[in-house]
Amino acid sequence: MNKDSKIYVAGHRGMVGSAICRKLQEIGYNNIVTRTSSELDLRNQQAVLDFFAAEKPDYVFLAAAKVGGIQANNTYRADFLYDNLMIEANIIHAAYLHKVTKLMFLGSSCIYPKMASQPLKEEYLLTGPLEQTNEPYAIAKITGIKLCEAYRDQYGCNFISVMPTNLYGYNDNYDLNNSHVLPALIRKFHEAKESGASEVVIWGTGNPMREFLFADDLAEACLYLMEHYNERELVNIGTGKDISIKDLALLIKDITDFDGALIFDTTKPDGTPRKLMDVSKLHNTGFKHKIELREGISLAYADFKQKHATLALS
């Protein structure tokens, strides 16, 4: 990418898209194109085609998606499947029609089979049943990967796919009904501390293992791969290290300075037992993450307090 290449970041107001925009600007890319969902409904094929015809972007980061945690994924199953299928199909097809130089599709670690061997290697895709609670979202993301592969195979498009692990960071979603586990815990512990609560209730047993990557590290990996990776096969992006939900909760309890008790509600689902990415392919390209978990959570908590804490308590 040249510094004046026109770069479209789809989903620029989300945690991932905003991190990619920040990283692009930091390095000196000055021709970034964005649209809010109210300005451009990515589920509308004609609207997307009109946008690509008018703007003619050279590069596309496809970070737009309908996302959420276990509860949202399981409740809005049709929405998660339909919205994500439409978004990715419209953008990928428009990128082909308008001869985009290169497109990066961002998936999710939930694409892998529920009981796949750990750590998760890229070749484990489609080798077993998915986790039931987020199957629609996972199927949509798998379809995005296969669209990139198919447009590459049939038309020679340089479309690549990357699969981030669980993400957190600036501009995260702290809505307790549809957020992921780490931001939900930050909000729960903060509100418990502010209200003087004696305990925090956490879904499940606390036993599942999860890997977490700071979103700014993901953005740096995406830019690196956009410059250096041109292969058909998807690439995992993560840290290669995981932590139990219980230990994560204890870490956030410490960072937020909450001194009450932890209660695990075992009537609630755990989700997949473990989701650790094999990141050897990424590391072999020369890239490695920089921000470790304690530092990242501290940065995310400071961001939460600045942007969300007063809203959360109102």
ZIBEL-V773349 format. One record per pair of residues at least 6 apart in sequence whose C-alpha atoms are under 8 Angstrom apart, sorted by the first residue. I is the first residue (numbers start at 0). J is the second residue. D is the distance in whole Angstrom. If there is no record, write none. Layout:
i:I j:J d:D
i:I j:J d:D
This chain:
i:0 j:58 d:8
i:0 j:226 d:7
i:1 j:28 d:8
i:2 j:27 d:6
i:2 j:28 d:5
i:2 j:29 d:6
i:2 j:30 d:8
i:3 j:28 d:6
i:3 j:29 d:6
i:3 j:30 d:6
i:4 j:28 d:8
i:4 j:30 d:6
i:4 j:56 d:8
i:4 j:57 d:6
i:4 j:58 d:7
i:5 j:30 d:5
i:5 j:31 d:6
i:5 j:32 d:7
i:5 j:55 d:8
i:5 j:56 d:5
i:5 j:57 d:5
i:5 j:58 d:7
i:6 j:30 d:6
i:6 j:31 d:5
i:6 j:32 d:6
i:6 j:56 d:6
i:6 j:57 d:6
i:6 j:58 d:5
i:6 j:59 d:6
i:6 j:60 d:8
i:7 j:31 d:6
i:7 j:32 d:5
i:7 j:33 d:6
i:7 j:56 d:6
i:7 j:57 d:8
i:7 j:58 d:6
i:7 j:59 d:5
i:7 j:60 d:6
i:8 j:16 d:6
i:8 j:19 d:8
i:8 j:20 d:7
i:8 j:31 d:7
i:8 j:32 d:6
i:8 j:33 d:6
i:8 j:59 d:6
i:8 j:60 d:5
i:8 j:61 d:6
i:8 j:62 d:7
i:9 j:16 d:7
i:9 j:33 d:7
i:9 j:34 d:7
i:9 j:59 d:7
i:9 j:60 d:6
i:9 j:61 d:5
i:9 j:62 d:5
i:9 j:63 d:5
i:10 j:16 d:5
i:10 j:17 d:8
i:10 j:33 d:8
i:10 j:34 d:8
i:10 j:35 d:8
i:10 j:61 d:7
i:10 j:62 d:5
i:10 j:63 d:4
i:10 j:64 d:7
i:11 j:17 d:5
i:11 j:19 d:8
i:11 j:20 d:7
i:11 j:33 d:6
i:11 j:34 d:8
i:11 j:35 d:8
i:11 j:62 d:7
i:11 j:63 d:8
i:12 j:35 d:7
i:13 j:63 d:8
i:13 j:170 d:7
i:13 j:171 d:7
i:14 j:167 d:8
i:14 j:168 d:7
i:14 j:169 d:6
i:14 j:170 d:5
i:14 j:171 d:5
i:14 j:172 d:8
i:14 j:214 d:7
i:15 j:62 d:7
i:15 j:214 d:6
i:15 j:215 d:8
i:15 j:217 d:8
i:15 j:218 d:7
i:16 j:62 d:6
i:16 j:63 d:7
i:17 j:170 d:8
i:18 j:169 d:8
i:18 j:214 d:6
i:18 j:215 d:5
i:18 j:218 d:6
i:19 j:215 d:7
i:19 j:218 d:5
i:19 j:219 d:7
i:19 j:221 d:8
i:19 j:222 d:8
i:20 j:31 d:8
i:22 j:215 d:8
i:22 j:218 d:7
i:22 j:219 d:7
i:23 j:29 d:8
i:23 j:222 d:8
i:32 j:56 d:8
i:39 j:46 d:7
i:39 j:47 d:7
i:40 j:46 d:7
i:40 j:47 d:8
i:41 j:47 d:6
i:41 j:85 d:7
i:41 j:86 d:5
i:41 j:89 d:7
i:41 j:90 d:8
i:42 j:82 d:6
i:42 j:85 d:5
i:42 j:86 d:5
i:42 j:89 d:7
i:43 j:85 d:8
i:43 j:89 d:8
i:44 j:85 d:8
i:44 j:89 d:5
i:47 j:89 d:6
i:47 j:90 d:7
i:47 j:93 d:7
i:48 j:89 d:8
i:48 j:93 d:6
i:51 j:93 d:6
i:51 j:94 d:7
i:51 j:97 d:7
i:52 j:97 d:7
i:55 j:97 d:7
i:55 j:99 d:8
i:56 j:99 d:6
i:57 j:98 d:8
i:57 j:99 d:5
i:57 j:100 d:5
i:57 j:101 d:7
i:58 j:99 d:6
i:58 j:100 d:6
i:58 j:101 d:5
i:58 j:102 d:6
i:59 j:94 d:8
i:59 j:99 d:7
i:59 j:101 d:7
i:59 j:102 d:5
i:59 j:103 d:6
i:60 j:102 d:6
i:60 j:103 d:5
i:60 j:104 d:6
i:60 j:105 d:8
i:61 j:87 d:8
i:61 j:90 d:8
i:61 j:102 d:7
i:61 j:103 d:6
i:61 j:104 d:5
i:61 j:105 d:6
i:62 j:104 d:7
i:62 j:105 d:6
i:63 j:86 d:7
i:64 j:82 d:8
i:64 j:83 d:6
i:64 j:86 d:7
i:65 j:79 d:6
i:65 j:82 d:7
i:65 j:83 d:6
i:66 j:72 d:8
i:66 j:79 d:7
i:67 j:177 d:5
i:67 j:178 d:5
i:67 j:179 d:6
i:68 j:177 d:5
i:68 j:178 d:5
i:68 j:179 d:4
i:68 j:180 d:7
i:69 j:132 d:6
i:69 j:133 d:7
i:69 j:177 d:8
i:69 j:179 d:8
i:69 j:270 d:7
i:70 j:176 d:7
i:70 j:177 d:6
i:71 j:176 d:7
i:71 j:177 d:5
i:71 j:178 d:8
i:72 j:79 d:7
i:72 j:132 d:6
i:72 j:133 d:5
i:72 j:135 d:8
i:72 j:136 d:7
i:73 j:132 d:5
i:73 j:133 d:6
i:76 j:133 d:8
i:76 j:135 d:6
i:76 j:136 d:8
i:77 j:135 d:7
i:79 j:135 d:6
i:79 j:136 d:5
i:79 j:139 d:8
i:80 j:135 d:5
i:80 j:136 d:5
i:80 j:138 d:7
i:80 j:139 d:6
i:81 j:139 d:8
i:83 j:136 d:7
i:83 j:139 d:6
i:83 j:140 d:7
i:84 j:139 d:5
i:84 j:140 d:8
i:84 j:142 d:7
i:84 j:143 d:7
i:87 j:143 d:6
i:88 j:143 d:7
i:88 j:146 d:7
i:91 j:102 d:8
i:91 j:146 d:7
i:91 j:147 d:7
i:94 j:102 d:7
i:95 j:150 d:8
i:95 j:156 d:7
i:100 j:156 d:8
i:100 j:157 d:7
i:101 j:156 d:7
i:101 j:157 d:5
i:101 j:158 d:6
i:101 j:159 d:8
i:101 j:225 d:8
i:102 j:157 d:7
i:102 j:158 d:5
i:102 j:159 d:6
i:103 j:158 d:6
i:103 j:159 d:5
i:103 j:160 d:6
i:103 j:161 d:7
i:103 j:225 d:7
i:104 j:143 d:7
i:104 j:144 d:7
i:104 j:147 d:8
i:104 j:158 d:7
i:104 j:159 d:6
i:104 j:160 d:5
i:104 j:161 d:6
i:105 j:160 d:6
i:105 j:161 d:5
i:105 j:162 d:6
i:105 j:163 d:7
i:106 j:140 d:5
i:106 j:141 d:8
i:106 j:143 d:8
i:106 j:144 d:8
i:106 j:160 d:7
i:106 j:161 d:6
i:106 j:162 d:5
i:106 j:163 d:7
i:107 j:137 d:8
i:107 j:140 d:7
i:107 j:162 d:5
i:107 j:163 d:5
i:107 j:164 d:6
i:107 j:165 d:8
i:108 j:162 d:6
i:108 j:163 d:6
i:108 j:164 d:5
i:108 j:165 d:7
i:108 j:235 d:8
i:108 j:274 d:7
i:108 j:276 d:8
i:109 j:129 d:8
i:109 j:130 d:8
i:109 j:133 d:8
i:109 j:137 d:6
i:110 j:124 d:7
i:110 j:129 d:7
i:110 j:137 d:5
i:110 j:138 d:7
i:110 j:140 d:7
i:110 j:141 d:6
i:111 j:119 d:7
i:111 j:123 d:7
i:111 j:124 d:5
i:111 j:125 d:7
i:111 j:127 d:8
i:111 j:129 d:7
i:112 j:123 d:7
i:112 j:124 d:7
i:112 j:125 d:7
i:112 j:126 d:7
i:112 j:127 d:5
i:112 j:128 d:5
i:112 j:129 d:4
i:112 j:130 d:7
i:113 j:127 d:7
i:113 j:128 d:6
i:113 j:129 d:5
i:113 j:130 d:5
i:113 j:271 d:6
i:114 j:127 d:8
i:114 j:128 d:8
i:114 j:271 d:8
i:115 j:123 d:7
i:115 j:126 d:8
i:115 j:127 d:7
i:117 j:273 d:8
i:117 j:274 d:7
i:117 j:275 d:6
i:117 j:276 d:7
i:117 j:277 d:8
i:118 j:239 d:8
i:118 j:274 d:7
i:118 j:275 d:5
i:118 j:276 d:5
i:118 j:277 d:5
i:119 j:274 d:7
i:119 j:275 d:6
i:119 j:276 d:5
i:119 j:277 d:5
i:120 j:235 d:8
i:120 j:276 d:7
i:120 j:277 d:5
i:120 j:278 d:8
i:121 j:232 d:8
i:121 j:233 d:7
i:121 j:234 d:7
i:121 j:235 d:7
i:121 j:277 d:8
i:129 j:137 d:8
i:130 j:270 d:7
i:130 j:271 d:6
i:132 j:270 d:7
i:144 j:160 d:6
i:144 j:233 d:7
i:147 j:158 d:5
i:147 j:159 d:6
i:147 j:160 d:7
i:148 j:158 d:7
i:148 j:159 d:8
i:148 j:231 d:6
i:148 j:232 d:8
i:150 j:156 d:6
i:150 j:158 d:8
i:151 j:157 d:6
i:151 j:158 d:6
i:151 j:231 d:7
i:157 j:229 d:7
i:158 j:229 d:8
i:158 j:231 d:8
i:159 j:228 d:8
i:159 j:229 d:7
i:159 j:230 d:7
i:159 j:231 d:6
i:159 j:232 d:7
i:159 j:233 d:7
i:160 j:232 d:7
i:160 j:233 d:5
i:160 j:234 d:7
i:161 j:221 d:8
i:161 j:233 d:5
i:161 j:234 d:5
i:161 j:235 d:6
i:161 j:236 d:7
i:162 j:233 d:7
i:162 j:234 d:6
i:162 j:235 d:5
i:162 j:236 d:6
i:163 j:217 d:7
i:163 j:235 d:6
i:163 j:236 d:5
i:163 j:237 d:6
i:164 j:210 d:6
i:164 j:211 d:6
i:164 j:212 d:7
i:164 j:235 d:8
i:164 j:236 d:6
i:164 j:237 d:5
i:164 j:275 d:8
i:164 j:276 d:7
i:165 j:209 d:7
i:165 j:210 d:6
i:165 j:211 d:5
i:165 j:212 d:6
i:166 j:211 d:6
i:166 j:212 d:5
i:166 j:213 d:6
i:166 j:214 d:6
i:167 j:181 d:7
i:167 j:182 d:7
i:167 j:211 d:7
i:167 j:212 d:7
i:167 j:213 d:5
i:167 j:214 d:6
i:167 j:296 d:8
i:167 j:299 d:7
i:168 j:213 d:5
i:168 j:214 d:5
i:168 j:215 d:7
i:168 j:295 d:7
i:168 j:296 d:7
i:168 j:298 d:7
i:168 j:299 d:5
i:169 j:214 d:7
i:169 j:298 d:8
i:169 j:299 d:6
i:169 j:302 d:6
i:169 j:303 d:8
i:170 j:302 d:8
i:171 j:182 d:7
i:172 j:178 d:6
i:172 j:179 d:8
i:172 j:182 d:7
i:173 j:182 d:5
i:173 j:183 d:6
i:173 j:186 d:6
i:173 j:307 d:8
i:174 j:183 d:7
i:175 j:183 d:6
i:175 j:186 d:8
i:181 j:247 d:8
i:184 j:201 d:8
i:184 j:248 d:7
i:184 j:251 d:7
i:185 j:251 d:6
i:185 j:255 d:7
i:185 j:300 d:7
i:186 j:303 d:8
i:186 j:308 d:8
i:186 j:311 d:8
i:187 j:199 d:7
i:188 j:199 d:7
i:188 j:251 d:7
i:188 j:252 d:6
i:188 j:255 d:7
i:188 j:257 d:6
i:189 j:255 d:6
i:189 j:257 d:7
i:189 j:308 d:8
i:190 j:311 d:8
i:190 j:312 d:7
i:191 j:197 d:7
i:191 j:198 d:7
i:191 j:199 d:7
i:191 j:257 d:7
i:192 j:255 d:8
i:192 j:256 d:7
i:192 j:257 d:5
i:192 j:258 d:8
i:196 j:259 d:7
i:197 j:258 d:8
i:197 j:259 d:5
i:197 j:260 d:6
i:198 j:259 d:5
i:198 j:260 d:4
i:198 j:261 d:6
i:198 j:262 d:7
i:199 j:259 d:7
i:199 j:260 d:6
i:199 j:261 d:5
i:199 j:262 d:6
i:200 j:261 d:6
i:200 j:262 d:5
i:200 j:263 d:6
i:200 j:264 d:7
i:201 j:261 d:7
i:201 j:262 d:6
i:201 j:263 d:5
i:201 j:264 d:6
i:202 j:263 d:6
i:202 j:264 d:5
i:202 j:265 d:7
i:202 j:266 d:8
i:202 j:267 d:5
i:202 j:268 d:7
i:202 j:269 d:7
i:203 j:263 d:6
i:203 j:264 d:5
i:203 j:265 d:4
i:203 j:266 d:7
i:203 j:267 d:5
i:203 j:268 d:5
i:203 j:269 d:5
i:204 j:245 d:8
i:204 j:263 d:6
i:204 j:264 d:7
i:204 j:265 d:5
i:204 j:269 d:7
i:205 j:243 d:7
i:205 j:244 d:5
i:205 j:245 d:4
i:205 j:246 d:8
i:205 j:263 d:7
i:205 j:269 d:8
i:206 j:243 d:6
i:206 j:244 d:6
i:206 j:245 d:6
i:206 j:269 d:8
i:206 j:272 d:8
i:207 j:243 d:6
i:207 j:244 d:6
i:207 j:269 d:7
i:207 j:270 d:8
i:207 j:271 d:7
i:207 j:272 d:5
i:207 j:273 d:6
i:208 j:241 d:6
i:208 j:242 d:5
i:208 j:243 d:4
i:208 j:244 d:6
i:208 j:272 d:6
i:208 j:273 d:5
i:208 j:274 d:7
i:208 j:275 d:8
i:209 j:241 d:5
i:209 j:242 d:5
i:209 j:243 d:6
i:209 j:244 d:7
i:209 j:273 d:6
i:209 j:274 d:6
i:209 j:275 d:6
i:210 j:237 d:7
i:210 j:238 d:7
i:210 j:239 d:7
i:210 j:240 d:6
i:210 j:241 d:4
i:210 j:242 d:6
i:210 j:274 d:7
i:210 j:275 d:6
i:210 j:276 d:8
i:211 j:237 d:7
i:211 j:238 d:7
i:211 j:241 d:7
i:211 j:292 d:7
i:212 j:237 d:6
i:212 j:238 d:6
i:212 j:288 d:8
i:212 j:290 d:8
i:212 j:292 d:8
i:213 j:290 d:7
i:213 j:291 d:8
i:213 j:292 d:8
i:213 j:295 d:6
i:216 j:288 d:6
i:216 j:289 d:7
i:216 j:290 d:7
i:217 j:236 d:7
i:217 j:237 d:8
i:217 j:288 d:8
i:220 j:236 d:7
i:220 j:286 d:7
i:220 j:287 d:8
i:220 j:288 d:8
i:223 j:286 d:8
i:234 j:278 d:8
i:234 j:280 d:7
i:234 j:281 d:7
i:235 j:276 d:7
i:235 j:277 d:7
i:235 j:278 d:6
i:235 j:280 d:7
i:235 j:281 d:7
i:236 j:276 d:8
i:236 j:278 d:6
i:236 j:281 d:7
i:237 j:276 d:6
i:237 j:277 d:8
i:237 j:278 d:6
i:237 j:288 d:8
i:238 j:276 d:8
i:238 j:278 d:7
i:238 j:287 d:8
i:238 j:288 d:6
i:239 j:275 d:7
i:239 j:276 d:6
i:239 j:277 d:6
i:239 j:278 d:6
i:240 j:275 d:7
i:241 j:275 d:6
i:250 j:293 d:7
i:251 j:296 d:7
i:252 j:258 d:7
i:254 j:293 d:8
i:254 j:296 d:8
i:254 j:297 d:7
i:255 j:300 d:8
i:281 j:287 d:8
